[in-house]
Amino acid sequence: MLKNKFISSTLILLIGGFITKILGMIIRIITTRFIGVYGMSLYSLIMPTFSLIVSIAIFALPTSISKLVSSSKYQSKKIGKSALYIVLAINLFFISLITLFSGFISNNLLHEPLTRPLLIASLVTIPFISVSSIIKGYFFGKQNMVPSTISNIFEQVIRLVLIFLFLPKIVSFDAFYGIIFIILLNIISECLSIFIMYLFLPEKISFTNISYNHECTKDILRISVPSVSSKIIGNISYFFEPIIITTLLLYLGVNKDYIVLEYGLFNSFAISLLLIPSFFVGAISQALLPEIGKNLCNNKKLVKRRIKQTVIISLILGIFFCTIINIYRNEFLMFLYKDSSASNYIKFIAPFFFLYYLEAPLSTTLIALGGNKATFFITTIGVIVKNIVLIFFIFMGAKIYSLAIAEIVNVVLVVFLDFIFIRKYLWQNKRAI
């Protein structure tokens, strides 16, 4: 029964993830064709800041909600309402803060004034993403992957339809408006996602009676704080990535347009292409967390078996997809973007990038085993080493290849440390499980 639940959850997420990725790929093709390579590069400059804000705003609530719901310690409604209090407070504070400093971020850190309106537009989408994440966390905890899967598919469908209908008209005025339109589409797609998942809730939440539960809130924060600390550390590194690159390369006399273009090619084209199949391991990881949570105390053999299965499958998928993408990188790039300029970046990083496919399942395993502090430590060490490597190779004249080298070092180090700590928690330290 439990085995069937795990397998069915994984299969639903895999099928849904595959459909979502295909739709996302079509969206990306259309978007790139209309706003151009430079437009995508400009968009990629704000993504590290946007990712950092989203990580803080969501506050790792899907993970904590999923873990608490699967443990059945509190009523699901109580967990959801407590999480809503937390997310509203965090959203209000950080949206106000970033709005206040948006000019400084765009002009002094990113060195591109055009990114300010893009940042402001992205902030408007945060509350909708946050509420959606709370509901998704509940369904993951119940090992009911159907609502979130259906909502994800409909999200992409409505996004595709609206892009197809309106983006050509908008970019006919200015491609920059097209980027803003793409960002603001998150509001419509997330609202649709929330509505669809709300229909699947067994008991509808009354927003006129959202009570505060101190103990439940404490437990949510106890799980979320270490988890989000790791995510924030990782996203802070991602946030500073374009800042470090643009600042140092400008200091070394490199042209600004070259920096924006090449950084966009690396992130929006090379890395994005290598990450397309990652929904496979994402699906397995999402199904793994509640599975470990349910069986941690009473079926340790099953927990160990699930972890081994997840690692082996993720490794095989990583090697297979990275090899295929590397061999046919020019064909993939031309098909998706009609531009193969990022080919050399893929050739450089792909032989090592298969290890990235292990990061999500290993991190999920550590969190499920109670290793939140270990996850934070690993992320912090990875970030420090990555930035040292990045800065060193920039001064050595490697330009954007400095980022590729830093990514490789980070992935290898993080996966290695994950394995060490999982071994400690699972096999050596019996009391941890």
Residue pairs with C-beta under 8 A, 6 or more apart in sequence:
2 291
2 294
2 295
2 299
2 302
5 143
5 291
6 143
6 287
6 288
6 291
6 306
9 143
9 145
9 286
9 287
9 290
9 291
10 283
10 284
10 287
12 145
12 146
12 149
13 145
13 149
13 282
13 283
13 284
13 286
13 287
14 279
14 280
14 283
14 284
15 149
16 145
16 148
16 149
16 150
16 152
16 153
16 283
17 149
17 152
17 279
17 280
17 282
17 283
18 279
19 153
19 156
20 152
20 153
20 155
20 156
20 279
21 276
21 277
21 279
23 153
23 156
23 157
23 159
23 160
24 156
25 276
25 336
26 160
27 156
27 159
27 160
27 163
28 272
28 336
28 337
29 336
29 337
30 160
30 163
30 164
30 167
31 40
31 163
31 167
31 178
31 182
32 40
32 336
32 337
32 338
32 339
33 338
34 167
34 168
34 171
34 175
34 178
35 43
35 171
35 175
35 178
35 179
35 182
36 175
37 261
37 264
37 265
37 337
37 339
37 341
38 257
38 260
38 261
38 264
39 175
39 176
39 178
39 179
40 264
40 268
40 269
41 260
41 261
41 263
41 264
41 265
41 268
42 112
42 114
42 115
42 118
42 176
42 179
42 260
42 264
43 118
43 179
43 182
43 264
43 268
44 242
44 263
44 264
44 267
44 268
45 110
45 112
45 115
45 242
45 260
45 263
45 264
46 110
46 115
46 118
46 119
46 122
47 267
48 235
48 238
48 239
48 240
48 241
48 242
49 98
49 105
49 110
49 119
49 122
49 239
50 119
50 122
51 235
51 238
51 239
52 232
52 235
52 236
52 238
52 239
53 94
53 95
53 98
53 122
53 123
53 126
54 126
54 129
55 228
55 231
55 232
55 234
55 235
56 90
56 94
56 228
56 232
56 235
57 87
57 90
57 91
57 94
57 95
57 126
57 127
57 129
57 130
58 87
58 129
58 130
58 133
58 228
59 86
59 87
59 90
59 224
59 228
60 223
60 224
60 227
60 228
60 231
61 83
61 86
61 87
61 130
61 133
61 134
61 137
61 220
61 224
62 133
62 134
62 136
62 137
62 140
63 137
63 223
63 224
63 227
63 289
63 367
64 83
64 137
64 219
64 220
64 221
64 223
64 224
64 227
65 79
65 80
65 83
65 134
65 137
65 138
65 140
65 141
65 220
66 137
66 138
66 140
66 141
66 289
66 290
66 293
67 141
67 223
67 289
67 290
67 293
67 367
67 368
68 74
68 79
68 141
68 216
68 219
68 220
68 223
69 76
69 79
69 137
69 138
69 140
69 141
69 142
69 290
70 141
70 142
70 143
70 289
70 290
70 293
70 294
71 293
71 294
73 219
74 213
74 216
74 219
76 138
76 141
76 142
77 203
77 205
78 211
78 213
78 216
79 138
79 216
79 220
80 134
80 135
80 138
80 205
81 205
81 210
81 211
81 212
81 213
82 212
82 213
82 216
82 217
82 220
83 134
83 137
83 220
84 131
84 134
84 210
85 210
85 212
85 217
86 217
86 220
86 221
86 224
87 130
87 131
87 133
87 134
88 127
90 130
91 126
91 127
91 130
94 126
95 123
95 126
95 127
98 105
98 119
98 123
99 120
99 123
102 116
102 119
102 120
102 123
103 116
105 115
105 116
105 119
106 112
106 113
106 114
106 115
106 116
106 119
107 113
107 116
109 243
109 247
110 242
110 243
110 246
111 246
111 247
111 250
111 256
112 246
112 256
112 260
114 176
117 180
118 179
118 180
118 183
121 180
121 183
121 184
122 183
124 184
124 187
125 183
125 184
125 186
125 187
125 190
128 186
128 187
128 190
128 191
128 194
129 186
129 190
131 190
131 194
132 151
132 190
132 193
132 194
132 197
135 147
135 148
135 194
135 197
135 198
135 201
136 148
136 151
136 197
138 201
139 145
139 146
139 147
139 148
139 197
139 200
140 148
140 286
140 289
140 290
141 290
141 293
142 290
143 287
143 290
143 291
144 200
145 286
145 287
146 200
147 196
147 197
147 199
147 200
148 197
150 196
151 192
151 193
151 194
151 196
151 197
152 193
154 192
154 193
154 196
155 189
155 190
155 192
155 193
156 189
158 188
158 189
158 192
159 185
159 188
159 189
162 185
162 188
163 182
163 185
166 181
167 178
167 181
167 182
170 177
170 178
170 181
171 177
171 178
198 204
223 372
226 372
226 373
226 375
226 376
227 367
227 372
227 375
229 376
230 363
230 372
230 375
230 376
230 378
230 379
230 380
231 379
233 376
233 379
233 380
233 383
234 379
234 382
234 383
236 383
237 382
237 383
237 386
237 387
240 387
241 390
241 403
242 263
244 387
244 390
244 391
244 394
245 259
245 263
245 390
245 394
245 400
245 402
245 403
246 256
246 259
246 260
246 263
248 391
248 394
248 395
249 259
249 394
249 399
250 256
250 259
252 394
252 395
254 399
259 400
262 399
262 400
263 400
263 403
265 341
265 342
265 345
265 400
266 342
266 345
266 400
266 403
266 404
269 333
269 337
269 339
269 341
269 342
269 345
270 342
270 345
270 346
270 349
271 349
271 407
273 325
273 329
273 332
273 333
273 336
273 342
273 346
274 321
274 322
274 325
274 346
274 349
274 350
274 353
274 356
275 356
276 325
277 317
277 321
277 325
278 356
278 357
278 360
280 314
280 317
280 357
281 313
281 314
281 317
281 318
281 357
281 358
281 360
281 361
282 360
284 310
284 313
284 314
284 361
285 310
285 360
285 361
285 363
285 364
286 364
288 306
288 307
288 310
288 361
288 364
288 365
288 368
289 364
289 367
289 368
291 303
291 306
292 303
292 306
292 307
292 365
292 368
292 369
293 368
295 302
295 303
295 306
296 303
296 368
296 369
296 433
297 433
300 433
303 426
303 433
304 426
307 361
307 365
307 422
307 426
310 361
310 365
311 358
311 361
311 362
314 357
314 358
314 360
314 361
315 354
315 357
315 358
317 357
318 353
318 354
318 355
318 356
318 357
318 358
319 354
321 354
321 357
322 350
322 351
322 353
322 354
322 357
323 350
323 354
325 332
325 346
325 350
326 346
326 347
326 350
326 351
329 340
329 343
329 346
329 347
329 350
330 340
330 343
333 339
333 340
333 341
333 342
333 343
333 346
334 340
345 400
345 401
345 404
348 401
348 404
349 404
349 407
349 408
352 408
352 411
352 412
353 407
353 408
353 411
355 411
355 412
355 415
356 411
358 415
358 418
359 411
359 414
359 415
359 418
362 415
362 418
362 419
362 422
363 375
363 418
365 418
365 422
366 372
366 374
366 375
366 378
366 418
366 421
366 422
366 425
367 375
369 422
369 425
369 426
369 432
369 433
370 425
370 432
370 433
371 421
371 422
371 425
371 432
374 421
374 424
374 425
377 417
378 414
378 417
378 418
378 421
379 414
381 413
381 417
382 410
382 413
382 414
382 417
383 410
385 409
385 410
385 413
386 406
386 407
386 409
386 410
387 406
389 402
389 405
389 406
389 409
389 410
390 402
390 403
390 405
390 406
391 402
392 402
393 401
393 402
393 405
393 406
394 402
396 402
398 405
424 432
425 432
425 433
426 432
426 433
